[in-house]
């Protein structure tokens, strides 16, 4: 595969100007390799520059072994001393590295859809129809809307040709902003810490949305059972302990067998709504308040379902689903807000 932008004297860099077909081709390749979050528009902007720098980082420092398994190959193997720094600029040597990666059968390309609107609708309706879940479907749907806007594939527009699978990029290496530490894929944002993914992961977790969502179901249920009130001291949910205490885990305010059991969440959530701002303590046993972060710049949330009055522990589980710290409270408020918005009307 010869990339159209590989040519002597090539220099593609961030800057204003008309859409460039070479930049559009570059963006498509960065997208299919999992470095560009979104956007195939021919404009070399900040997101494209960050994607280029992330690729350069992996060409310099990429490893094959990740905390969740091995990548099929280390991206550093494709460098061969052609990339020497994190410039954010695409020159002919970097284009040659991209060409070699794209030609190597060990590196799978991220999937795309010929009809993403139809595919997304089918995926979301399939999730809405799931039966026998270990978690409340309204909470699951709210999480999927927060994680990916309920989309498995990006929907292209007249200005943006992106129709690849939704991908989220986390950069949590303190002091190394060009290191993409993990990627979430698809509607359920199935997270992988190694890169590139293996072919079986593309086939089983990206091309199969049901398995993608099953991971989200399993993780949310695990957070409920292991990280709300136990069993490990020090890893419980502080907000739950402050507001409810350390009593038995509560899956639902209604008993199993009741038709409302783990299904009436929208009505329960709408009973008491509160406003959150930068002066609101994260919970009653702390003076810490909501602070802006790199992922959540806002500090005000209007009409948030009051987690302490829902009668279940899923609000605390979904915060732990996002980890800990201030970011997890932002996430909790955002998902709870989605719980009482359409299309969560079942």
SULDABEL-V183662 format. One record per pair of residues at least 4 apart in sequence whose C-alpha atoms are under 7 Angstrom apart, sorted by the first residue. I is the first residue (numbers start at 1). J is the second residue. Records with the same first field share a line. If there is no record, write none. Layout:
I: J, J
This chain:
1: 99, 102, 103
2: 99
3: 99
4: 22
5: 22
6: 10, 92, 95, 96
7: 92
8: 92
9: 92
10: 91, 92
11: 89, 90, 91
12: 89, 90, 91
13: 44, 88, 89, 90
14: 44, 45, 46, 49
15: 44, 45
19: 41, 42, 43
20: 24, 42, 43
21: 25, 42
22: 26
23: 27, 42, 43, 44
24: 28, 40, 41, 42
25: 29
26: 30
27: 31, 40, 48
28: 32, 40
29: 33
30: 34, 35, 36, 51
31: 35, 36, 37, 38
32: 109, 110
33: 109, 110
34: 110
35: 51, 54, 55
36: 47, 48, 51
37: 167, 168, 169
38: 162
39: 160, 162
40: 160, 161, 162
41: 159, 160, 161
44: 48, 49
45: 49
46: 50
47: 51
48: 52
49: 53, 88
50: 54, 88
51: 55
52: 56, 88
53: 57, 86, 87, 88, 178
54: 58, 178, 179, 180
55: 59
56: 60, 83, 86
57: 61, 86, 178, 179
58: 62, 75, 76
59: 75, 76, 78, 79
60: 76
61: 76
62: 74, 75, 76
63: 74
64: 70, 71, 73, 74
65: 69, 70, 71, 194
66: 70, 193, 194
67: 193
68: 193, 194
69: 194
70: 194
71: 194, 195, 196, 197, 198
72: 106, 107, 196, 198
73: 106
78: 97, 100, 101
79: 83, 97
82: 93, 94
83: 93, 94
90: 94, 95
91: 95
92: 96
93: 97
94: 98
95: 99
96: 100
97: 101
98: 102
99: 103
100: 104
101: 107
107: 196
108: 198, 199
110: 164, 165
111: 164, 165
112: 153, 163, 164, 165
113: 153, 163, 164
115: 119
116: 120, 153, 154, 155, 163
117: 121, 155
118: 122
119: 123
120: 124, 151, 152, 153
121: 125
122: 126
123: 127, 209
124: 128, 150
125: 129
126: 130
134: 221
135: 217, 221
136: 140, 262, 263
137: 141, 263
138: 142, 265, 339, 344
139: 143, 339
140: 144
141: 145
142: 146, 335, 338, 339
143: 147, 335
144: 148, 149, 150, 187, 188
145: 149, 150
146: 335
147: 188, 189
148: 166, 187
150: 187
151: 187
152: 165, 166, 186, 187
153: 163, 164, 165, 166, 186
154: 162, 163, 164, 165, 166
155: 162, 163
156: 160, 161, 162, 163
157: 161
165: 185, 186
166: 185, 186
167: 183, 184, 185, 186
168: 183, 184, 185
169: 180, 182, 183, 184
170: 180, 181, 182, 183
171: 177, 179, 180, 181
172: 181
173: 177, 179, 181
181: 193
182: 191, 192, 193, 194
183: 191, 192, 193
184: 189, 190, 191, 192
185: 189, 190, 191, 206
186: 190, 206
188: 212, 213, 216
190: 212, 215
197: 201, 202
198: 202
199: 203
200: 204
201: 205, 206
202: 206, 207
203: 207, 208
204: 208, 211
205: 209, 211, 212
206: 212
208: 212
209: 213
210: 214
211: 215
213: 217
214: 218
215: 219
216: 220
217: 221
218: 222
219: 223, 321
220: 224, 317, 318, 321
221: 225
222: 226
223: 227, 228, 317, 320, 321
224: 228, 314, 317
226: 230, 231
227: 235, 236, 237, 320
228: 236, 237, 240, 316, 317
229: 236, 237, 246, 249
230: 236
237: 241, 316
238: 242
239: 243, 283
240: 244, 245, 316
241: 245, 246
242: 283, 284, 285
243: 308
249: 313
250: 312, 313
251: 312, 313
252: 261, 262, 311, 312
253: 311, 312
254: 258, 260, 261
255: 261
256: 261
257: 261
260: 264
264: 268
265: 269
266: 270, 339, 340
267: 271
268: 310
269: 305, 310, 340
270: 305, 340
272: 305, 306
273: 303, 304, 305, 306
274: 302, 303, 304, 305, 306
275: 301, 302, 303, 304
276: 280, 300, 301, 302
277: 290, 299, 300, 301
278: 289, 290, 291, 299, 300
279: 289
280: 289, 290
281: 286, 287, 288, 289
282: 286, 288, 289, 290
290: 299, 326
291: 299, 326
292: 296, 297, 298, 299
293: 297, 327
296: 330
304: 333, 336, 337
305: 336, 337
306: 310
307: 315
313: 317
314: 318
315: 319, 332
316: 320
317: 321
318: 322, 332
319: 323, 328, 329, 331, 332
320: 324, 328
322: 328, 331
323: 328
324: 328
326: 330
327: 331
328: 332
329: 333
330: 334
331: 335
332: 336
333: 337
334: 338
335: 339
337: 341
339: 344
340: 344
